[in-house]
């Protein structure tokens, strides 16, 4: 694991962008594993700005996202498909047909997980971008998720529902379930880029980087991956 500590969120985003751009420029057909949440927004802003200013093209780039809430889709501004279109896909020249997320509206969620696993086999990630939950989750792989897990239906942890309530008008509206890539699907990526900002992530970052790998901190599974770059701001790095 290579750990880079930055002064603040803006610097974290700029460093992450350098790595992401290198992947996109060196392989215009790269598969990007993407993430939602507050953490990657600064990186997506850099990608959009660079596309507009320098013409970096995403027209043949393929994407696979980590997760989606169960029961909502593009019609909801809380869905992750809506988030991706708003913060990235509508701001670069990507072909939406090349973008993939689990379908939160699938009638048969188990069949949807099987479809997504099969899709991931055909689209191995050249890079997988991750945030980290305050409880150490990656994707929606909550504490206790086996490291060999693949895409599955998740009952969100109470702490995740609490963390995400800030984004909903009524905290009771936070979905209780999601579809998420498993930890094994994440570890299949050629390169992993994980970002964290803020003091509320410090304990999870410590568990990921310094503690023995343990299912109670899902991000610690990344210690078993040969190419992981961790970019954290000073607040998130405070326990390292
Ligand atoms: P955040 O979420 O970027 O909104 O903090 C990260 C995560 O839960 O993985």
Boltz pocket constraint, residues with backbone or C-beta under 6 A from the ligand:
constraints:
  - pocket:
      binder: B
      contacts: [[A, 36], [A, 37], [A, 38], [A, 39], [A, 40], [A, 130], [A, 131], [A, 132], [A, 133], [A, 134], [A, 137], [A, 138], [A, 139]]
      max_distance: 6.0
